[in-house]
Amino acid sequence: MKWQLNNIKFPIYNLGPGKRIGIWVQGCSLACTGCINKTLWSEKGGDSLDVLEVYNNMALMADDFDGITISGGEPFEQYEQLIAFLHLIKLKTRLHIYCFTGYDLSELEELYPDQLYMKYIDQIMTGRFEQDKWSEDNLRGSSNQKLYNFQNGRAELLLNPDTSNNWSIFIGDDQQIHMSAIPKNNELKQIEADLKQHNINKKFI
């Protein structure tokens, strides 16, 4: 089974608790206005990887990490691949699973009545990004988004989750800068200005 992924980065110290592996899926039809990851909208980008191969690579590193975070893109638009991967992770490792989705919980319940995602995901951030509702906690893109715990097949809304101001930065083989974080309002503009002072012209689009 092939899984269309854009990127796998580690270690990251945000987007969930502890030291984590980040997986960004490719493809999202929700197309939220103001999205900072528009390059992940197309289904044709990224790489087509075998789910079992991705799992095997994660399993080799599992003891060195606290969890895996799956973002995108929209993870639930490749539902079979997502569930197959999570099943293997939960069967063979103790890694905490944190997932981002643009769907509301009620939409997930309607789209995927098997509710297998509740069995495998530990925490999930739900809801469309709304650019007029910027969040200031670095946990979510906009304040309308909600974080849930899944335990024993039930969802529990987290009203006061822990925050993190950490950023994880990587330089790819293509010399592109990759950052893992959820920016606050105008934070990307400030980063662009700081980089420009060092003769690095970087625009976030």
C-alpha positions as CSV (number, residue, x, y, z in Angstrom):
1,M,0.0,0.0,0.0
2,K,1.5,3.3,-1.1
3,W,1.3,6.5,1.0
4,Q,1.9,9.9,-0.6
5,L,4.1,11.8,1.8
6,N,5.8,15.2,1.5
7,N,8.4,14.9,4.3
8,I,9.6,13.1,7.3
9,K,11.7,15.1,9.8
10,F,13.2,14.3,13.2
11,P,13.8,15.2,15.9
12,I,11.1,17.8,16.4
13,Y,10.4,19.3,19.8
14,N,7.0,20.8,19.1
15,L,3.7,19.6,17.4
16,G,3.1,17.3,20.4
17,P,4.9,16.5,23.6
18,G,8.5,15.3,23.9
19,K,11.0,14.3,21.3
20,R,9.1,13.4,18.1
21,I,9.2,12.2,14.5
22,G,7.2,14.4,12.1
23,I,5.4,13.1,9.1
24,W,3.8,15.4,6.6
25,V,1.4,13.9,4.1
26,Q,0.9,15.2,0.6
27,G,-2.5,16.3,-0.6
28,C,-5.3,18.4,0.9
29,S,-8.6,19.4,-0.8
30,L,-9.7,21.7,2.1
31,A,-7.6,24.6,0.8
32,C,-8.0,26.9,3.7
33,T,-7.5,30.6,2.9
34,G,-4.2,31.7,4.4
35,C,-2.7,28.2,4.7
36,I,1.1,28.3,5.1
37,N,1.5,24.9,3.5
38,K,0.0,25.4,0.1
39,T,2.8,23.3,-1.5
40,L,1.1,20.3,0.2
41,W,-2.3,20.8,-1.4
42,S,-1.6,18.9,-4.6
43,E,-1.9,15.1,-4.6
44,K,1.0,14.9,-7.1
45,G,3.8,16.3,-5.0
46,G,6.0,14.4,-2.5
47,D,6.9,10.8,-2.8
48,S,4.9,7.6,-2.9
49,L,6.2,5.4,-0.1
50,D,5.2,1.9,1.0
51,V,3.4,2.1,4.3
52,L,5.2,-1.0,5.7
53,E,8.6,0.5,4.7
54,V,7.7,3.8,6.5
55,Y,6.7,1.8,9.6
56,N,9.9,-0.3,9.5
57,N,12.0,2.8,9.5
58,M,10.0,4.3,12.4
59,A,10.2,1.1,14.4
60,L,14.0,1.1,14.2
61,M,14.1,4.5,15.9
62,A,11.2,4.1,18.2
63,D,13.2,3.7,21.4
64,D,14.8,7.0,20.9
65,F,11.6,9.0,20.6
66,D,8.5,9.8,22.6
67,G,6.0,10.0,19.7
68,I,5.1,10.6,16.1
69,T,3.1,13.6,14.8
70,I,1.2,13.4,11.5
71,S,0.3,16.6,9.7
72,G,0.0,17.8,6.2
73,G,-1.6,18.2,3.9
74,E,-4.7,16.4,5.2
75,P,-3.9,13.0,6.8
76,F,-7.5,11.8,6.7
77,E,-7.7,12.0,2.9
78,Q,-5.4,9.0,2.8
79,Y,-7.4,7.2,5.4
80,E,-6.5,3.6,4.7
81,Q,-2.8,4.3,4.6
82,L,-3.1,6.3,7.9
83,I,-5.0,3.6,9.7
84,A,-2.6,0.8,8.5
85,F,0.4,2.8,9.6
86,L,-1.1,3.7,13.0
87,H,-2.1,0.1,13.6
88,L,1.5,-1.1,13.1
89,I,2.9,1.7,15.3
90,K,0.5,0.9,18.2
91,L,0.9,-2.8,17.8
92,K,4.7,-2.8,17.9
93,T,5.8,0.4,19.7
94,R,4.9,2.7,22.6
95,L,5.0,5.9,20.6
96,H,2.5,8.6,21.4
97,I,0.5,9.5,18.3
98,Y,-0.5,13.2,17.7
99,C,-2.4,14.1,14.5
100,F,-3.6,17.3,12.8
101,T,-6.7,17.4,10.7
102,G,-8.7,20.2,9.1
103,Y,-11.9,18.3,9.7
104,D,-14.0,18.8,12.7
105,L,-14.6,15.8,14.9
106,S,-18.3,15.6,13.8
107,E,-17.1,15.4,10.2
108,L,-14.7,12.6,11.0
109,E,-17.4,10.7,12.7
110,E,-19.6,11.0,9.6
111,L,-16.8,10.3,7.0
112,Y,-15.3,7.4,8.9
113,P,-18.0,5.6,10.9
114,D,-15.6,2.8,11.8
115,Q,-13.9,5.3,14.1
116,L,-10.7,3.3,14.0
117,Y,-8.8,6.6,14.3
118,M,-10.0,6.8,17.9
119,K,-8.4,3.5,18.7
120,Y,-4.9,4.5,17.4
121,I,-4.6,8.3,17.8
122,D,-3.8,9.6,21.3
123,Q,-4.3,13.3,20.6
124,I,-5.9,15.1,17.6
125,M,-6.1,18.8,16.7
126,T,-9.2,19.4,14.6
127,G,-10.8,22.1,12.5
128,R,-10.2,24.3,9.5
129,F,-7.6,27.1,9.7
130,E,-9.4,30.5,9.8
131,Q,-7.0,33.3,9.1
132,D,-9.0,35.9,11.0
133,K,-8.8,33.8,14.2
134,W,-5.1,33.6,14.7
135,S,-4.1,31.7,17.9
136,E,-1.4,32.9,20.2
137,D,-0.5,29.6,21.8
138,N,1.7,27.9,19.1
139,L,-0.6,24.8,19.4
140,R,-3.0,25.6,16.6
141,G,-3.1,27.8,13.6
142,S,-6.4,29.5,14.6
143,S,-8.3,29.7,17.8
144,N,-11.3,27.8,16.6
145,Q,-9.3,24.6,16.3
146,K,-9.9,22.0,19.1
147,L,-7.5,19.5,20.7
148,Y,-8.9,16.2,21.9
149,N,-7.6,13.2,23.8
150,F,-8.8,9.8,22.6
151,Q,-9.2,7.2,25.3
152,N,-11.1,3.9,25.2
153,G,-12.9,5.0,22.0
154,R,-14.1,8.3,23.4
155,A,-13.1,11.9,22.8
156,E,-12.2,14.3,25.6
157,L,-11.8,18.0,24.8
158,L,-8.6,19.5,26.3
159,L,-9.4,23.0,27.4
160,N,-5.9,24.0,28.8
161,P,-3.3,22.0,26.9
162,D,0.4,22.6,27.4
163,T,2.0,25.1,25.0
164,S,5.4,25.1,23.4
165,N,7.4,28.0,21.8
166,N,10.0,25.7,20.3
167,W,10.9,25.7,16.6
168,S,12.7,22.8,14.8
169,I,14.7,23.9,11.7
170,F,16.3,21.7,9.1
171,I,18.3,22.4,6.0
172,G,17.4,20.0,3.2
173,D,19.7,18.4,0.6
174,D,18.2,21.0,-1.8
175,Q,19.4,23.8,0.5
176,Q,15.8,24.7,1.3
177,I,15.0,25.7,4.9
178,H,12.3,23.5,6.5
179,M,10.7,24.7,9.8
180,S,8.5,22.7,12.1
181,A,6.2,24.9,14.2
182,I,2.9,26.7,14.3
183,P,3.6,30.4,13.9
184,K,1.8,33.1,15.8
185,N,0.2,36.1,14.0
186,N,2.9,38.0,12.1
187,E,5.7,35.7,13.4
188,L,6.7,34.6,9.9
189,K,7.1,38.3,8.8
190,Q,9.4,38.8,11.8
191,I,11.4,35.8,10.9
192,E,11.7,37.0,7.3
193,A,13.0,40.4,8.5
194,D,15.5,38.8,10.9
195,L,16.9,36.6,8.1
196,K,17.1,39.5,5.7
197,Q,19.4,41.3,8.2
198,H,21.8,38.4,7.6
199,N,21.4,38.6,3.8
200,I,19.1,35.6,3.6
201,N,16.1,36.4,1.5
202,K,13.4,33.9,2.5
203,K,9.7,34.3,1.8
204,F,7.1,32.0,3.3
205,I,4.3,31.3,0.9
